Amino acid sequence: MCCSRAVTISSWVKRATSSAVVVVVLLAGCGRSNGPPLVDERLGVSRGEVHAPVDFAFDSIDDRPVSSEATRGKPTVIAFVNTGSLPAQAQVDFLVVMAKHDADKVNYAIVALEARENREIVELYKKALSISFPVALADETTSAGGGPFGDVTAVPATVILDRGGRVVLRVAGRVVKSDELRSALRGL
């Protein structure tokens, strides 16, 4: 895919939804080769070569780690949510169904942007939504809009990592449906 195709994709996304959408696609072979990707705020598309793997570790609410080390080797879908958001719940519902079909080939994880004292609420959220994959609490930096994935406070925020742990898709502020996720996962 080349940079001129990124403009076409951005235009399609803007027509496909009326809400504010931030889509960041890291495109191999376009733009510069070092440093952070170039972001065109107007287009909502990041252009640049695929960068180094993202290093992260979140506090899992069970014994299954949600970290860069645990997810390497398989494509990974991480959804950043909060328990009070209906769109975030819809995103989780899509991931729960997808995980039933391909959890052996793809890692799934939920990271709740909730305070530590809300851990019990997150555990109840996990149970109520029948989430079979790891759920973790975000650290303070991530909850404040920083951290290794950038600002993920516009929930749901969904990130796809390739087998090496590099971000290949990042969508914030809207639900990413199964067909769009599967399309992004194809070939990873």
C-alpha angles and dihedrals in degrees: 000000000000133000094259089060089054089065090052091050091048091050091051092050092051090052093044096059135032096205126086107276130189112196119176118188119179106215121199114228098020127104128348126345104223139044126026118331119270109253122205101200091196093057099034090222125121116215124198142089120296106278134215120300117279115249114214144147125184130188105262118214090218134029095280112099123232100203142118090254093054095048102046116112097040133057110265133210116199121184119196109208145157123220095239097057119097093196089053089051090052089051090052090050090056091049093048091056093045092050090055088062105036112014088123090062102032132043115227126192139168121212113196117212091215134127118258091250088062093061092113090053089052090050090052090047090054092050095044093051093043093235107183097183130069121298122194141177118245119239120245093261093054092044089053093054100265132092134090096315097046121229108355096159094108094086134245094040114173125195129186120202125194123231090277094052098255120140111250099166134019124178122175132186101021142063115266107212124221096257092054091047093048090049091053091046094051111112096012 
